[in-house]
């Protein structure tokens, strides 16, 4: 039964690829999710690190904007791998430079969670897809989002964003959190309201050090 399902799944994927050939999210030419040239050409952020938040790219970059839109709203699971590579190359070395006495294996990555409703709507969590492809342990059973909130992108005022996200997260399975060094994974950093609230929640749950990595800084 499982073998038949796998055959059907592979056939269906091949059929979709034939009908809708994959194109690079950057140049639209290469037959990959994101070609190497476009990946390497992604603009560096104006501020690569601030207050323990490390960014891999600049949200102003046209390719980055398109990639994040596809990753979030078009179920572009295949984009998670090149984006995780970008994070791995640009952010992890900076963390090692900042904290030379810490082994990267001492960190656990925790993706910013989606609310239950948003997860049902999208079918996957883009931050979790990237986190599980990084060379670090990851755990998505610690931080949970319990409030349905308007998209932070739609809320322009910083104070309103902070109010919007306040009290949205809770921690579970805190025995696996206490005394641990955490790296939060998210896609976009603008005002920092989401990461600030997540950091506060993780610290309250017993986390030792909490850093964050974002794909893009706005």
Buried (B, 14 or more C-beta within 10 A) or exposed (E): EEEEEEEEEEEEEEEEEEEEEEBBBBEEEBEBBBBEEBBEEBBEBEEBBEEBBBBBBBBEBEBBBBBBEBBBEEEBEBBBEBBBBBBBEBBBEBBEEEBEEEEBEBBBBBBBBBBEEBBEEBEBBBBBBBBBBBEBBBBBEBBBBEEEBEEBEEBEEEEBBBEBBBEBBBBEEEEBBEEBBBBBBBBBBBBBBBBBBBBEBBBEBBBEBBBBBBBBBB
